[in-house]
Amino acid sequence: MNHKFTILQDGVLKTYTKYEDIPESFDNVIQFLPEIPEGPHTGDEHDIIDQWNDKLKELMKREKK
């Protein structure tokens, strides 16, 4: 899958393709584009898709205020 996550860190835009590579602290989430496979989806794919909203919320908590 080709995910695209862009953050702003110390005035620099940084893009990641793996969620796990995103640093624990950064300035802002700029782009959150997980790749969602075309349907119909299997039960396992639905479980993965359902997790993305929680992962975005987690990233937003990690933003520096």
Backbone as JSON Lines, residues from 0, in Angstrom:
{"i":0,"aa":"M","n":[0.84,-1.19,0.0],"ca":[0.0,0.0,0.0],"c":[0.88,1.24,0.0]}
{"i":1,"aa":"N","n":[0.37,2.27,-0.61],"ca":[1.1,3.53,-0.68],"c":[0.37,4.59,0.13]}
{"i":2,"aa":"H","n":[0.66,4.61,1.43],"ca":[0.09,5.64,2.29],"c":[0.9,6.92,2.11]}
{"i":3,"aa":"K","n":[0.29,8.05,2.47],"ca":[1.02,9.32,2.42],"c":[0.6,10.14,3.63]}
{"i":4,"aa":"F","n":[1.57,10.37,4.52],"ca":[1.34,11.16,5.72],"c":[2.35,12.3,5.71]}
{"i":5,"aa":"T","n":[1.88,13.53,5.72],"ca":[2.77,14.69,5.72],"c":[2.57,15.46,7.01]}
{"i":6,"aa":"I","n":[3.68,15.8,7.65],"ca":[3.65,16.59,8.87],"c":[4.53,17.82,8.69]}
{"i":7,"aa":"L","n":[4.3,18.8,9.54],"ca":[5.18,19.96,9.61],"c":[5.99,19.81,10.89]}
{"i":8,"aa":"Q","n":[7.3,19.81,10.75],"ca":[8.18,19.67,11.91],"c":[9.29,20.69,11.8]}
{"i":9,"aa":"D","n":[9.3,21.62,12.75],"ca":[10.32,22.68,12.78],"c":[10.37,23.45,11.47]}
{"i":10,"aa":"G","n":[9.21,23.75,10.9],"ca":[9.13,24.53,9.68],"c":[9.39,23.76,8.4]}
{"i":11,"aa":"V","n":[9.58,22.46,8.5],"ca":[9.88,21.63,7.33],"c":[8.79,20.6,7.14]}
{"i":12,"aa":"L","n":[8.29,20.48,5.9],"ca":[7.32,19.44,5.58],"c":[8.04,18.12,5.41]}
{"i":13,"aa":"K","n":[7.56,17.1,6.1],"ca":[8.15,15.77,5.99],"c":[7.05,14.78,5.65]}
{"i":14,"aa":"T","n":[7.31,13.92,4.69],"ca":[6.31,12.95,4.23],"c":[6.78,11.54,4.55]}
{"i":15,"aa":"Y","n":[5.83,10.74,5.02],"ca":[6.11,9.35,5.39],"c":[5.13,8.44,4.67]}
{"i":16,"aa":"T","n":[5.57,7.23,4.39],"ca":[4.69,6.24,3.79],"c":[4.3,5.16,4.79]}
{"i":17,"aa":"K","n":[4.96,5.16,5.94],"ca":[4.63,4.22,7.02],"c":[4.2,5.01,8.25]}
{"i":18,"aa":"Y","n":[3.04,4.72,8.75],"ca":[2.53,5.4,9.94],"c":[3.52,5.28,11.1]}
{"i":19,"aa":"E","n":[4.12,4.12,11.25],"ca":[5.03,3.86,12.36],"c":[6.28,4.73,12.33]}
{"i":20,"aa":"D","n":[6.61,5.31,11.19],"ca":[7.8,6.15,11.06],"c":[7.57,7.6,11.5]}
{"i":21,"aa":"I","n":[6.33,7.98,11.71],"ca":[6.02,9.36,12.09],"c":[6.55,9.61,13.5]}
{"i":22,"aa":"P","n":[7.27,10.72,13.72],"ca":[7.84,11.0,15.03],"c":[6.77,11.16,16.11]}
{"i":23,"aa":"E","n":[7.19,11.0,17.35],"ca":[6.27,11.12,18.49],"c":[5.77,12.55,18.69]}
{"i":24,"aa":"S","n":[6.54,13.52,18.26],"ca":[6.15,14.92,18.44],"c":[6.48,15.7,17.17]}
{"i":25,"aa":"F","n":[5.58,16.59,16.78],"ca":[5.76,17.41,15.59],"c":[4.8,18.58,15.7]}
{"i":26,"aa":"D","n":[4.91,19.53,14.76],"ca":[4.09,20.74,14.84],"c":[2.64,20.5,14.41]}
{"i":27,"aa":"N","n":[2.44,20.0,13.21],"ca":[1.09,19.83,12.68],"c":[0.99,18.66,11.71]}
{"i":28,"aa":"V","n":[-0.19,18.04,11.69],"ca":[-0.52,17.09,10.63],"c":[-0.96,17.92,9.43]}
{"i":29,"aa":"I","n":[-0.37,17.71,8.3],"ca":[-0.72,18.45,7.09],"c":[-1.57,17.58,6.16]}
{"i":30,"aa":"Q","n":[-1.19,16.33,6.01],"ca":[-1.9,15.44,5.08],"c":[-1.94,14.04,5.68]}
{"i":31,"aa":"F","n":[-3.12,13.44,5.65],"ca":[-3.31,12.09,6.18],"c":[-4.06,11.3,5.12]}
{"i":32,"aa":"L","n":[-3.33,10.52,4.34],"ca":[-3.92,9.79,3.23],"c":[-3.55,8.31,3.27]}
{"i":33,"aa":"P","n":[-4.22,7.56,4.13],"ca":[-3.97,6.12,4.09],"c":[-4.58,5.54,2.82]}
{"i":34,"aa":"E","n":[-3.93,4.56,2.23],"ca":[-4.49,3.95,1.03],"c":[-5.56,2.95,1.45]}
{"i":35,"aa":"I","n":[-6.73,3.12,0.89],"ca":[-7.85,2.22,1.16],"c":[-8.06,1.38,-0.1]}
{"i":36,"aa":"P","n":[-7.99,0.06,0.02],"ca":[-8.17,-0.78,-1.16],"c":[-9.6,-0.67,-1.7]}
{"i":37,"aa":"E","n":[-9.74,-0.88,-2.99],"ca":[-11.07,-0.86,-3.6],"c":[-11.89,-2.02,-3.05]}
{"i":38,"aa":"G","n":[-13.18,-1.78,-2.91],"ca":[-14.08,-2.82,-2.42],"c":[-14.47,-3.77,-3.52]}
{"i":39,"aa":"P","n":[-15.17,-4.8,-3.21],"ca":[-15.66,-5.11,-1.86],"c":[-14.51,-5.53,-0.95]}
{"i":40,"aa":"H","n":[-14.69,-5.24,0.35],"ca":[-13.64,-5.51,1.32],"c":[-13.94,-6.78,2.12]}
{"i":41,"aa":"T","n":[-12.84,-7.43,2.51],"ca":[-12.97,-8.58,3.4],"c":[-13.16,-8.06,4.82]}
{"i":42,"aa":"G","n":[-13.48,-8.95,5.72],"ca":[-13.61,-8.57,7.13],"c":[-12.31,-8.02,7.68]}
{"i":43,"aa":"D","n":[-11.18,-8.63,7.3],"ca":[-9.88,-8.15,7.75],"c":[-9.6,-6.74,7.22]}
{"i":44,"aa":"E","n":[-9.95,-6.49,5.96],"ca":[-9.75,-5.14,5.39],"c":[-10.62,-4.12,6.12]}
{"i":45,"aa":"H","n":[-11.83,-4.47,6.48],"ca":[-12.7,-3.56,7.23],"c":[-12.08,-3.24,8.59]}
{"i":46,"aa":"D","n":[-11.5,-4.23,9.24],"ca":[-10.86,-4.0,10.53],"c":[-9.72,-3.0,10.39]}
{"i":47,"aa":"I","n":[-8.92,-3.14,9.34],"ca":[-7.8,-2.22,9.1],"c":[-8.32,-0.82,8.79]}
{"i":48,"aa":"I","n":[-9.3,-0.72,7.92],"ca":[-9.86,0.58,7.53],"c":[-10.45,1.28,8.75]}
{"i":49,"aa":"D","n":[-11.12,0.54,9.61],"ca":[-11.74,1.12,10.8],"c":[-10.72,1.72,11.76]}
{"i":50,"aa":"Q","n":[-9.48,1.29,11.72],"ca":[-8.44,1.79,12.62],"c":[-7.89,3.16,12.21]}
{"i":51,"aa":"W","n":[-8.06,3.55,10.96],"ca":[-7.43,4.79,10.47],"c":[-7.96,6.03,11.18]}
{"i":52,"aa":"N","n":[-9.23,6.09,11.51],"ca":[-9.77,7.26,12.2],"c":[-9.1,7.42,13.57]}
{"i":53,"aa":"D","n":[-8.93,6.32,14.29],"ca":[-8.26,6.38,15.59],"c":[-6.8,6.79,15.45]}
{"i":54,"aa":"K","n":[-6.15,6.34,14.39],"ca":[-4.75,6.7,14.17],"c":[-4.62,8.2,13.87]}
{"i":55,"aa":"L","n":[-5.56,8.76,13.12],"ca":[-5.53,10.2,12.88],"c":[-5.73,10.96,14.18]}
{"i":56,"aa":"K","n":[-6.66,10.54,15.0],"ca":[-6.88,11.19,16.3],"c":[-5.62,11.12,17.16]}
{"i":57,"aa":"E","n":[-4.93,9.99,17.13],"ca":[-3.69,9.84,17.89],"c":[-2.63,10.82,17.39]}
{"i":58,"aa":"L","n":[-2.49,10.96,16.08],"ca":[-1.53,11.93,15.54],"c":[-1.87,13.34,15.97]}
{"i":59,"aa":"M","n":[-3.13,13.68,15.98],"ca":[-3.53,15.03,16.37],"c":[-3.19,15.3,17.84]}
{"i":60,"aa":"K","n":[-3.22,14.29,18.69],"ca":[-2.82,14.44,20.08],"c":[-1.32,14.67,20.21]}
{"i":61,"aa":"R","n":[-0.57,14.17,19.24],"ca":[0.89,14.29,19.29],"c":[1.39,15.62,18.74]}
{"i":62,"aa":"E","n":[0.5,16.44,18.17],"ca":[0.89,17.75,17.67],"c":[1.3,18.64,18.83]}
{"i":63,"aa":"K","n":[2.34,19.43,18.61],"ca":[2.75,20.43,19.62],"c":[1.71,21.52,19.64]}
{"i":64,"aa":"K","n":[1.39,21.96,20.79],"ca":[0.36,23.02,20.91],"c":[1.02,24.36,21.1]}
